[in-house]
Amino acid sequence: FGVTSFYLVNSDEIQIKIVQGAKPGEGGELPGHKVLPPIAKTRGTTPGVGLISPPPHHDIYSIEDLAELIHDLKNSNHQARINVKLVSAAGVGTIAAGVAKAKADVILVSGYDGGTGASPRSSIQHAGAPWELGLAETNQTLLLNDLRSRVVVETDGQLKTGRDVAIACLLGAEEFGFATAPLVTLGCLMMRVCHKNTCPVGVATQNPLLREKFRGGAEAVVHFMNFVAEEIREIMAKLGIRSINEMVGQVDLLQMCKIPVSAKHKGLDYSKILYKPEVGPEVGTYSQIKQDHQLEMALDNREILKRSSPALESATPVEIDLPVLNTDRVVGTLTGAEVSRRYGDGGLPDDTIKINLTGSAGQSLAAFCPNGMTFTVSGDTN
């Protein structure tokens, strides 16, 4: 809801949320009584109407579809990182390998324990898996397929301390997501009424009277993060490690606690989680290579941007005639992003940039394009 060209060009990171750790296989739901006019305006919807995100992404039925969406988004903002969120589950490593080949910049493996205000209670209590399981499988699979150096691996799902971060790093992550813990530092009482619009401390509510009760400040989050970082630094010093990059994936530094907490723990076998694949020195163990999205090959960079210069500089109408092939996967998106960057959400007056194409256009003709751009195709397109 509410994704536009202007929205995308103002992003530092764009996340494709395939699934969420707290409710795998289900979509988020924002109840209608929380969709007040400011929320509806932001998300481009009608006040009072609930917003239900469908569990299946109807434009993604294969890795190829995902690769196309990643490419579209990269065209819409070439500076933003494209993040794909997966959930910890058996087989997530195979999916992560496909996502890396689809040229995502970041892969997030999410655990079941994170906080959420948009999940059914049954899902919160009974669905999902720990991030440790999915993260270990993802890192091992990426290493064995020499894909680990192409992507940043991130994890989240109730990380609270520097020790949690250290374990996540040793299992293969180099970035770490915090949400619930910073919310608590801002005053969240974990009342679990996010969906009711009655949060007593003003964190998860649109009620102006309750919002006045919010007393949180950025300095509280800064202090918390500093303490987490200091604990990580102390752990790294004990291990003789100088940087996060040195620490990533060094599972041989982890071992199972020798004193079981209960009799049931004696039967646990962590060997699959603590397995370290044997790979050659040429295989990168952390993100070192930037994905090549081949944006220089786009028809926009080859022709359209240059010919649209008068419109971009001074809103002077231009008309462009070009042949198009289905290998031109995305047409107009880079130019549309430049329009949004310069002229804002309103774009340009109608028909300022008229693009007449002849041939067979690719999958994403005019994807995310703003107002002011008109496309005419003599031929066929999706």
N, C-alpha and C positions, 0 to 999 in steps of 0.2 A: 504494500500500500504506500503510495506517495513517492515512488522512485521515479525521478525525472533526470533529464540531462544536467540541470543545474545542481540537483542533489548530488549526483555522481561526481561532478568536477570539483566539488568542495569536500571530497572525502580523502582521507589519508590511507584508509584501508577499507576495502569492500568485502563483506563476508557473505558467502553463499551458504546459508544454514540448511544443509541437507537434513539434519536431524538434531535433536537436543538430548543431552544426556539424561535429564530427568524424565523425559517422556519419549523414548525412541518409538518411531512409527506414528506419532500423533502430532498434530499442529497446535500452535499456540492459539489462545482465545482471549480477546479483550472484550469483557462484557459491555453491552450497549450503554449502561448507566455510567461507565467511565469514559465513554467517547464524547467528551464535551467539545464545544466549538473550537478551542485552540488545538486539541488533539486531532479533530476531524480535518481542520485546515492543513495541519502538518502532513497528514496521511492521505489527503485528497479524497476523503469519504464524507458520509452524511452523519451529522451529530445524532447520537442516540442509537445508532445501528451497530451491533456487535461486529467485531473484526475477527474472523476465523481464518487462520492460515491453513490451507489444505495440507494434510500430511504428505501426499505425493506431489512432487514438483511436476506440473503437467508439461513443462518444456524440457524435462530431463528424464529420459528413459534409458540412457546409455552413457558410457564414458565419452563417446563422441559428442553427444548433446551437451554434456558438461563442458567439454573443451570449447565448443562453440560459444557458450555463454561466457566463459572466462575470456575468450578472445574479444567478444563484444564489449565486455566491461573494461578490458584493457584499452580498447579503442576509445571508450567514453572518458577514460582518465588514465593516460599512460603513466602518470606518476604514482598512482595508488597501488598498493599491494592487493592482490586478490587472494582472499583467505577462504578455504573450504572447510566447513565444520562437519566432522564425523563423530560418531559415538563409539565408545568402547564396547566392542562385541566380538564374538568369535568370527574370524574372517576379515576383520577390519584392515589387516595388513594388505590383503589383495586389493581391496578398494583403494587404499592409500597409494599403492603403486600405480593404479590407473589414474588417480587424481594428479600424481606427480607427472605422469606422461601427458596429462591434459594441460600441463603448464601452469598449475596453481603456484603461487609464490609461497603460501603458508598452508600447512595442514594442521587443523586443530582436532585433537582427540579428546572428547569430552567424557567425563565420568558421570555416574548416576547420582552423586551426592550433592551436586550444586543446588543453590537456592533458586526457586522459580515461583513466580506469582501467576503463572498461566497454565498450570498442569492439574489434571484431575488428581485428587488425593490418592486414589488407588495406584496411579502411575508413580507418584512421588515415593510411595512406600514399597512398591513391589517390582518396578521395572528398572532396567538398566544394569550396568556392570561397573566395577571400579576402574578408574582411569589407568591404574597400574597395569592391568591386563591388556587393555587395548594399546597403550603406549609402547609396552615391551614388544608386542607383536608387530606393530607398525614400524618401529625402528629396525627390528631384525629383518623384516621383509624388504624395506628400502635399502638396507645395507647389502643384502644378498643379491639384489638386482641393480646395484650401483646407481641408485636413485637418490640416496640420502643427501648427497652434496648439492642437489638441485633445489631443495625445499627447506624452509624453516619448519620445524615441528614444534607445535605448541600443545599444552595440555591445560585443562581446568577441571573443576569439580570438587569444590570445598578445600582448596589449598589455604592453609591458615598460618603456617610457620616457615621459618627458614629451613627446617628439617624436611618439611614436605617438598619444598623447592629443590633441595639437594637430592632427594630420592628421585624426583621427576627428572632432574638433569642426568643423573647416573643411568636412568632407564632410557634416556634418549631424547629428552626435550631440551630446547634452548630458549623457549619463551613460555611464560606461565601466566595464566589468567586468574585474576582475583575479582570477586564481585561481592559475595556475601560478607566476607570479613571487613572490607572497607565500608560496606553499608552499616555494619554493626558499630564501627568507629564513628559513623555519622549519626548514630542514635537509634538505629533499627533495633526493635525489641523482640524480633522473631515471633510476632503475634499470629502469623500465618493468616492474615485477613487481607492480603494484597488485592484479591479479586473483589472484595466487598466495598472498596472505596472508603473504608473506615479506619485506616491506619492511624493510631492514636498519637504518633510522633511526627506525622506529616511527611513521611518518606514516600510511601506508595499510594498517594491519594491525589485527586484533583479538587477535593473540597477545600475552598479557600480558608474556611475557619480552621480546619485541621492543618492545612499547610503552614499557618502562622505558628504552629507549635514546633516546626522544624528548627533545631538549634545546631545542626552540624556545620562544620567548616572544613575547608580544604586542608588546613594545617593538621587536622586529626589524621587524615589519610596519609599525608606526607610523613608524619611521625611514625605511623604504623609501618609504612613501607621502608622507612629508614631502619627500624628495628629488625624487620625481616631480612633486609640486605646485610645488616651487621651480623645476624646469626649465620647467614650463608657464608659470609667472609670468614667467620670463625671456623666453620666446618671445613671450608676449603683449606684453611691454614693447617688444620689437623691432618688433612689428607695429603698435604704437600702439593696442592694444585694452585696454579697462578691465575687461571682464567676460566670462564664458563666454557669456552670452546674446548679447552683441555679436558673438561669434566664430562662433556656430553657422551653418553653411551658407555661409560666405564663401569659396566655392571659387575665386574670382578671386585669392585670395592664395596659391594653390598653382600651381606650374608644374613641368613635367617637367625632370629633371636634364639640363643641357646637355651633359654629358660622359658618353656611354653607357658602362656597365660592360663590355659586350661588343658585338660586331658585331650580335648578334641583337636588341639593344635598339633599334637604329636603326629597325626596322620597327614599333615599338609606337605606337599612337595612343590617347592618353588623353583625347581631346576629349569622349567620351561621359561619362566619369567626372567631368571638370572642367566640365561644362555647368551653367550657372546659369539656371534658368527665369526668364523675365521675368514677374513678378507685380506687382500693384498694391500701394500702401502699406497697403491694408486687410487684406492677407493676412499673417498672423503667420508668422514664420520660426522660432519656437521655441515650446515649450509655454507657453501663456498662459491657456487656458480649461479649467476642470475639467469632466470628463464628467458629464452629468446622468443619473443612473441612476434617477431618479423613484421613489426608495424611499418617498417620502411617499404614493404611490398604492397601496402594498402593503396587502393585507387585514390584515396584522399591525399595521401602523401605524394603520390606520383603526379596527380593532375589537379584534383578539385580544390585543394587549399590554395594553390597558386592562382587559379582562375577566379577564386572567390574573394581575393584580396580587397577589391573595392568595397564589397559588401561588409567585410569584416572591419575594414578601417573606418568607413563613413556611412554604412548602411545604404550604399548605392546599389540599386538592383542590377543583378547580373544573370545571364542565361548561359548555360554550359551544355554542349552536346558532346557525348562521349559514347564509344562502344563499351560494352560490359560483358564479362565472362562469369561463369559460375565459380571460377577460381577466385574471383573477387568476393571473398566471404562476407566482408562488411563494407558497405558503401554509405558514405555520408555521416557516419558516427563521429569520426575525428573532427570533421568540419562543424558538426553540430555542437561538439564539446567546446570548440573555440568560440562559437556564437554565445553559448551559455556563459563562458568565462568572461566575455567582454560585455554582454548586454543583460546578463542576469536571467531570472526565471521567466520573464516575459518574452525573451527572444527578440526577433526582428519582426517588422510588419510583414503581412502575408505576401508571398511570392517574391521576397527580396532575393533569394537564391533559388533559381529554377534550374533543375538538373534533368536533362533529357537523355535517357539511356537507351541504347539499342542492343539487343542480344538477350542472353540469359543471365539474370542477376543471381547472386549467391543467396545463402540462407538468411542473412541479416541485412536486408535492404532498409536503410533509414532507421536502424535500431536506436532508440532513445533520442531521436532528433527533436529539437525544440521548434517553437513557432518560427515561421519565416522561411522555411525550406520546403520546396515543392518538387516532388519526384514524378517523372513520367517515364514509363518503360514501354518501349515498342518491342515486344517479345514476350518472355515468360519470366515469372518469379514466384517465390513462395508468398 
